[in-house]
């Protein structure tokens, strides 16, 4: 059985969203992430197999998952796809926005810009061009090829080991393996700093030590009057770590201009690598949302849950990508992609009944501060106002609508 080691993908530029700004008591409005990602080309006909590192996580011994030899098939044509990779019983394009792959798939992101998908036996199924595939604006402020966004079942859990992600079902079976191969010589999907068409427009936020739970309720606002295809609006509460990466845990609602509707999703966003998201739920203006992010100490992972309390639908993702730590950013925020005037932003959003805990104990040192983009169009920002109604429990994000 062949094995190859899992190498760590290292960001070569400081992402620097706002930690330094707080330390210097400055707010300069940078809200996108500047990162470099790296992947390693799988360049031989028979790719050596992967063996998990000898680590045990609360009863989950990842070393038990022996990966078969991956056999590249050079006769497979490299294609472009328009939807994120999603585990499906029937592979192939299942519906708008997703591309189905079978349970047990092994996904390899390679430095040549090709994402290769293998089945559980190691036979190659797909060869997909990252560059030619549709790009997805993620709520981490990073635009990625759809091949780098993975939709996984709500009841699954994801364990990060180096640049490999093991996704298990409730029975402990390996249903997806994601390998981000790294030669440290080629940047991965592009990210940017400042306003280049994407930014948090307004937020209320603080930095906290040791937070393990952040819950927020809000009402789905009125839709943007004329958001166009290619533009995007996100609303969410978030915990963002700092070590080993600035990973974001986000229960998100977004306005989808193609479908002309609000949608809810739980996101685990890695500015330096692949993203994981839960199921997509359809929302209506006026629905009550509950975004909850909490650390499950028994299983040693985060649960990110976006629940529509009006309909009972929910979306969940459960990664162990970061540990509880100091200097975590917590915020409720409005994010815009390629918005250029007030017809592109939603109505006011009221976040309320927000709670913050450290291992079950309410945190009393939370003090939210308003933040505004310095780079978004002035027409939009002139109408934005962060109203902190009851600090830190209720905040209204005002827009022109």
C-alpha positions as CSV (number, residue, x, y, z in Angstrom):
1,X,0.0,0.0,0.0
2,X,1.5,3.3,-1.1
3,X,1.2,6.4,1.0
4,X,1.9,10.0,0.6
5,X,2.3,12.6,3.3
6,X,-0.2,15.5,3.8
7,X,1.5,18.9,3.5
8,X,0.3,22.0,5.1
9,X,-0.9,24.8,2.8
10,X,0.7,28.0,4.1
11,X,-0.6,31.5,3.4
12,X,2.3,33.7,2.2
13,X,0.5,37.0,2.7
14,X,-1.0,38.1,6.0
15,X,-4.8,37.9,5.7
16,X,-5.1,40.8,8.3
17,X,-8.9,41.4,8.2
18,X,-9.0,43.6,11.2
19,X,-7.0,42.2,14.2
20,X,-4.1,44.6,13.6
21,X,-6.6,47.4,13.2
22,X,-8.0,46.8,16.6
23,X,-4.6,46.5,18.2
24,X,-3.7,49.9,16.7
25,X,-7.2,51.4,17.4
26,X,-7.7,52.0,13.7
27,X,-10.6,51.1,11.4
28,X,-9.6,51.4,7.8
29,X,-12.3,49.3,6.2
30,X,-10.5,46.3,4.8
31,X,-12.8,43.4,4.8
32,X,-11.7,40.9,2.2
33,X,-9.0,38.4,2.8
34,X,-5.6,38.4,1.2
35,X,-4.4,34.9,1.0
36,X,-2.3,32.6,-1.2
37,X,-3.3,29.0,-1.5
38,X,-1.1,26.2,-2.8
39,X,-1.8,22.7,-4.3
40,X,0.4,19.9,-5.6
41,X,0.0,18.3,-9.0
42,X,-0.9,14.7,-9.1
43,X,1.4,13.9,-12.0
44,X,1.8,10.1,-12.2
45,X,-0.6,7.5,-13.7
46,X,-0.9,5.7,-10.4
47,X,-1.2,8.2,-7.6
48,X,0.1,6.8,-4.2
49,X,-2.6,6.2,-1.6
50,X,-3.3,8.4,1.4
51,X,-3.0,7.2,5.0
52,X,-4.5,9.4,7.8
53,X,-2.1,10.8,10.4
54,X,-2.0,8.8,13.6
55,X,-4.4,11.1,15.4
56,X,-7.5,10.2,17.4
57,X,-10.3,12.7,18.0
58,X,-12.7,11.8,20.7
59,X,-13.0,8.2,19.7
60,X,-12.5,8.8,16.0
61,X,-9.3,7.1,14.9
62,X,-8.6,8.6,11.4
63,X,-5.8,6.1,10.9
64,X,-8.4,3.4,10.3
65,X,-9.4,4.9,6.9
66,X,-7.0,3.4,4.4
67,X,-7.4,5.1,1.1
68,X,-7.0,3.0,-2.1
69,X,-4.4,3.6,-4.7
70,X,-5.7,6.4,-6.9
71,X,-5.6,5.5,-10.6
72,X,-5.5,8.4,-13.0
73,X,-7.3,7.9,-16.3
74,X,-5.7,10.3,-18.9
75,X,-8.5,9.4,-21.4
76,X,-11.0,11.3,-19.3
77,X,-11.7,14.7,-20.8
78,X,-11.2,17.8,-18.6
79,X,-14.5,19.6,-18.4
80,X,-15.9,22.8,-16.8
81,X,-18.8,22.7,-14.4
82,X,-21.2,25.4,-13.1
83,X,-22.1,24.0,-9.6
84,X,-20.4,23.2,-6.4
85,X,-19.5,19.5,-5.7
86,X,-22.2,17.8,-3.8
87,X,-22.6,14.2,-2.5
88,X,-25.5,12.7,-4.3
89,X,-27.1,9.2,-4.7
90,X,-27.2,9.9,-8.4
91,X,-24.0,11.6,-9.6
92,X,-23.9,14.2,-12.3
93,X,-25.5,17.6,-12.4
94,X,-28.5,17.3,-10.1
95,X,-29.9,20.8,-10.1
96,X,-28.9,24.4,-10.6
97,X,-25.9,25.3,-8.5
98,X,-24.6,21.8,-7.7
99,X,-22.7,19.0,-9.5
100,X,-23.4,15.6,-7.9
101,X,-20.5,13.2,-7.1
102,X,-21.0,9.7,-5.4
103,X,-20.7,9.0,-1.7
104,X,-17.2,7.8,-0.9
105,X,-15.6,10.1,-3.5
106,X,-12.0,11.2,-3.1
107,X,-11.4,14.8,-4.4
108,X,-7.9,15.9,-5.2
109,X,-7.2,19.6,-5.9
110,X,-3.9,19.7,-7.9
111,X,-1.4,22.5,-8.6
112,X,-2.1,22.3,-12.3
113,X,-5.5,23.8,-11.7
114,X,-7.4,20.5,-12.2
115,X,-9.7,19.0,-9.6
116,X,-9.8,15.2,-10.0
117,X,-12.6,13.1,-8.5
118,X,-12.1,9.4,-7.8
119,X,-14.6,6.8,-6.5
120,X,-14.2,4.8,-3.3
121,X,-12.2,2.2,-5.2
122,X,-9.7,4.7,-6.5
123,X,-10.9,4.8,-10.1
124,X,-11.0,8.3,-11.6
125,X,-14.4,9.7,-12.4
126,X,-13.9,13.3,-13.3
127,X,-11.3,15.8,-14.4
128,X,-12.5,19.4,-13.9
129,X,-10.8,22.7,-14.8
130,X,-10.8,25.1,-11.9
131,X,-10.1,28.1,-14.1
132,X,-12.9,27.3,-16.6
133,X,-15.5,26.4,-14.0
134,X,-18.0,28.9,-12.6
135,X,-16.7,31.1,-9.7
136,X,-18.6,31.3,-6.4
137,X,-18.5,34.4,-4.2
138,X,-18.1,32.9,-0.7
139,X,-19.1,34.8,2.5
140,X,-15.4,34.7,3.5
141,X,-14.8,37.4,0.9
142,X,-12.9,35.0,-1.3
143,X,-14.1,34.1,-4.8
144,X,-13.3,30.5,-5.6
145,X,-14.0,28.0,-8.4
146,X,-17.1,26.0,-7.7
147,X,-14.9,22.9,-7.5
148,X,-13.5,24.3,-4.2
149,X,-16.9,24.4,-2.5
150,X,-18.2,21.1,-1.2
151,X,-21.8,20.6,0.0
152,X,-22.0,17.8,2.5
153,X,-24.9,16.2,4.4
154,X,-26.2,18.0,7.4
155,X,-25.6,15.0,9.7
156,X,-22.0,14.5,8.6
157,X,-18.9,15.8,10.4
158,X,-15.6,16.9,9.0
159,X,-12.1,16.4,10.4
160,X,-9.1,18.4,9.2
161,X,-5.7,16.9,9.2
162,X,-3.1,19.0,7.4
163,X,-4.4,19.6,3.9
164,X,-6.8,16.6,4.0
165,X,-10.4,16.7,5.1
166,X,-12.1,13.5,6.3
167,X,-16.0,13.7,6.1
168,X,-17.8,11.0,8.0
169,X,-21.4,10.0,8.3
170,X,-23.1,9.3,11.7
171,X,-22.1,5.7,11.5
172,X,-18.4,6.7,11.2
173,X,-18.1,5.7,7.5
174,X,-15.9,7.8,5.3
175,X,-18.2,9.4,2.7
176,X,-15.8,12.1,1.3
177,X,-12.1,12.8,1.3
178,X,-10.8,16.1,0.1
179,X,-7.0,16.4,-0.6
180,X,-5.4,19.8,-1.2
181,X,-2.0,19.0,-2.6
182,X,0.6,21.6,-1.9
183,X,3.9,22.3,-3.7
184,X,4.0,25.9,-2.2
185,X,4.9,27.1,-5.7
186,X,1.6,28.1,-7.1
187,X,-1.3,30.2,-5.7
188,X,-4.7,28.6,-5.3
189,X,-8.0,30.4,-5.8
190,X,-7.6,34.1,-5.8
191,X,-8.4,36.3,-2.8
192,X,-8.2,40.1,-2.5
193,X,-7.9,42.8,0.0
194,X,-10.1,45.9,0.2
195,X,-13.0,46.9,-2.0
196,X,-12.6,45.2,-5.4
197,X,-16.3,44.6,-5.7
198,X,-16.6,42.7,-2.4
199,X,-16.6,43.8,1.2
200,X,-18.5,43.7,4.5
201,X,-20.6,46.8,4.1
202,X,-21.5,47.2,7.8
203,X,-21.2,45.2,11.0
204,X,-21.2,45.2,14.8
205,X,-18.3,43.3,16.2
206,X,-15.8,42.5,19.0
207,X,-12.8,40.3,19.6
208,X,-13.3,37.7,22.4
209,X,-11.1,35.1,24.1
210,X,-12.3,31.6,24.5
211,X,-15.8,32.0,23.0
212,X,-17.4,28.6,22.3
213,X,-21.0,29.7,21.5
214,X,-22.6,32.6,19.6
215,X,-26.3,32.6,18.8
216,X,-28.2,35.3,17.0
217,X,-31.8,35.7,15.8
218,X,-32.9,37.9,12.9
219,X,-35.7,38.5,10.5
220,X,-35.2,37.9,6.8
221,X,-35.4,41.4,5.3
222,X,-37.0,42.7,2.1
223,X,-35.1,41.6,-1.0
224,X,-32.8,44.0,-2.9
225,X,-34.9,45.8,-5.5
226,X,-32.8,44.9,-8.5
227,X,-29.8,42.7,-7.6
228,X,-28.4,41.3,-10.9
229,X,-26.9,37.9,-11.7
230,X,-23.2,38.1,-10.6
231,X,-24.0,40.2,-7.6
232,X,-24.5,38.8,-4.2
233,X,-25.8,39.8,-0.7
234,X,-24.9,37.9,2.5
235,X,-26.2,38.4,6.0
236,X,-24.8,36.3,8.9
237,X,-23.4,36.1,12.4
238,X,-19.9,34.7,12.5
239,X,-17.0,33.5,14.7
240,X,-13.6,33.8,12.9
241,X,-10.5,32.2,14.3
242,X,-6.9,33.2,13.9
243,X,-4.9,29.9,14.3
244,X,-4.0,27.9,12.3
245,X,-6.0,29.9,9.8
246,X,-8.6,32.7,9.7
247,X,-11.4,30.1,9.4
248,X,-14.9,31.5,9.5
249,X,-17.9,29.7,11.0
250,X,-21.0,31.3,9.4
251,X,-24.7,30.6,9.5
252,X,-25.6,32.6,6.3
253,X,-28.6,33.9,4.4
254,X,-28.0,35.1,0.9
255,X,-30.1,36.6,-1.8
256,X,-29.8,34.5,-5.0
257,X,-30.4,36.8,-8.0
258,X,-30.7,33.9,-10.4
259,X,-33.5,32.3,-8.4
260,X,-34.9,35.6,-7.1
261,X,-35.1,34.3,-3.6
262,X,-33.5,34.2,-0.1
263,X,-31.6,31.1,0.8
264,X,-30.0,29.8,4.0
265,X,-26.8,27.8,4.3
266,X,-24.3,26.9,7.1
267,X,-20.8,27.6,5.9
268,X,-17.3,26.6,7.1
269,X,-15.1,28.9,5.1
270,X,-11.4,28.5,4.8
271,X,-9.8,31.6,3.1
272,X,-6.8,29.3,2.4
273,X,-8.5,26.2,1.0
274,X,-11.8,24.3,0.2
275,X,-15.0,25.4,1.9
276,X,-17.7,23.1,3.3
277,X,-21.4,24.0,3.4
278,X,-24.6,22.3,4.5
279,X,-27.9,22.0,2.6
280,X,-29.6,25.0,1.0
281,X,-32.9,26.0,2.4
282,X,-35.4,28.4,0.7
283,X,-36.5,31.4,2.8
284,X,-39.1,34.1,2.6
285,X,-39.0,37.7,3.7
286,X,-40.3,37.9,7.3
287,X,-39.0,34.4,8.3
288,X,-37.3,34.2,11.7
289,X,-33.8,32.9,11.5
290,X,-31.6,31.4,14.2
291,X,-27.9,31.3,13.5
292,X,-26.1,29.2,16.1
293,X,-22.3,28.5,16.3
294,X,-21.2,26.3,19.2
295,X,-18.3,24.0,20.2
296,X,-19.3,20.4,20.8
297,X,-16.8,19.4,23.5
298,X,-17.8,15.7,23.3
299,X,-17.0,15.4,19.7
300,X,-14.4,18.2,19.6
301,X,-15.8,20.0,16.6
302,X,-18.0,23.1,15.8
303,X,-21.6,22.9,14.9
304,X,-22.8,25.7,12.6
305,X,-26.5,25.7,12.3
306,X,-28.8,28.0,10.3
307,X,-32.4,27.4,11.2
308,X,-35.6,28.9,9.8
309,X,-37.8,29.0,12.9
310,X,-40.8,29.8,10.8
311,X,-40.7,26.7,8.6
312,X,-38.5,24.4,10.7
313,X,-35.9,23.9,7.9
314,X,-32.2,24.0,8.8
315,X,-28.8,23.7,7.3
316,X,-25.8,22.4,9.4
317,X,-22.1,21.9,8.9
318,X,-19.8,20.4,11.6
319,X,-16.0,21.0,11.1
320,X,-13.1,20.7,13.6
321,X,-11.1,23.1,11.5
322,X,-10.1,25.3,14.5
323,X,-10.1,25.0,18.2
324,X,-11.6,27.5,20.7
325,X,-9.0,30.2,21.0
326,X,-8.2,33.8,21.9
327,X,-8.8,36.8,19.7
328,X,-11.8,35.4,17.9
329,X,-13.7,37.9,15.9
330,X,-17.5,37.8,16.5
331,X,-19.8,39.9,14.4
332,X,-23.2,40.3,12.8
333,X,-22.7,41.6,9.3
334,X,-24.0,42.6,5.9
335,X,-21.7,41.7,3.0
336,X,-22.0,42.8,-0.6
337,X,-20.5,41.4,-3.9
338,X,-20.3,43.8,-6.9
339,X,-23.1,46.0,-5.5
340,X,-22.9,49.5,-6.9
341,X,-26.0,51.4,-5.8
342,X,-28.9,51.2,-3.3
343,X,-31.0,49.0,-5.6
344,X,-28.6,46.2,-4.8
345,X,-28.9,46.1,-1.0
346,X,-31.7,44.6,1.1
347,X,-33.9,46.2,3.7
348,X,-32.9,46.8,7.3
349,X,-31.9,43.7,9.3
350,X,-32.6,43.4,13.0
351,X,-30.3,41.0,14.9
352,X,-31.7,40.3,18.4
353,X,-31.5,37.9,21.4
354,X,-27.8,37.5,20.7
355,X,-25.9,35.4,23.3
356,X,-22.2,34.6,23.8
357,X,-20.9,31.8,25.9
358,X,-17.6,30.2,27.0
359,X,-18.1,26.5,27.8
360,X,-21.7,27.1,28.8
361,X,-21.1,30.2,30.9
362,X,-22.5,33.6,29.5
363,X,-19.7,36.0,28.6
364,X,-20.1,39.4,30.3
365,X,-17.2,41.2,28.6
366,X,-18.7,41.6,25.1
367,X,-19.0,45.1,23.7
368,X,-19.9,45.5,20.1
369,X,-18.6,48.3,18.0
370,X,-20.0,49.5,14.7
371,X,-17.9,49.1,11.6
372,X,-18.3,50.5,8.1
373,X,-16.6,49.8,4.8
374,X,-14.4,52.6,3.5
375,X,-14.2,51.1,0.1
376,X,-17.8,50.4,-0.9
377,X,-19.7,52.9,-3.1
378,X,-20.6,56.1,-1.3
379,X,-24.2,55.9,-2.4
380,X,-24.6,52.7,-0.4
381,X,-22.5,53.7,2.6
382,X,-24.2,57.0,2.9
383,X,-27.3,55.2,3.9
384,X,-25.8,52.5,6.1
385,X,-26.1,52.8,9.8
386,X,-25.3,50.3,12.6
387,X,-27.8,50.9,15.3
388,X,-26.7,49.1,18.5
389,X,-30.0,49.0,20.3
390,X,-28.9,47.0,23.3
391,X,-25.2,46.2,23.5
392,X,-24.3,43.4,22.9
393,X,-27.7,41.8,22.4
394,X,-29.6,43.7,19.7
395,X,-28.3,45.4,16.6
396,X,-30.1,46.8,13.5
397,X,-28.1,47.1,10.3
398,X,-29.8,49.9,8.4
399,X,-29.7,50.5,4.6
400,X,-31.4,52.8,2.2
401,X,-34.2,50.3,1.8
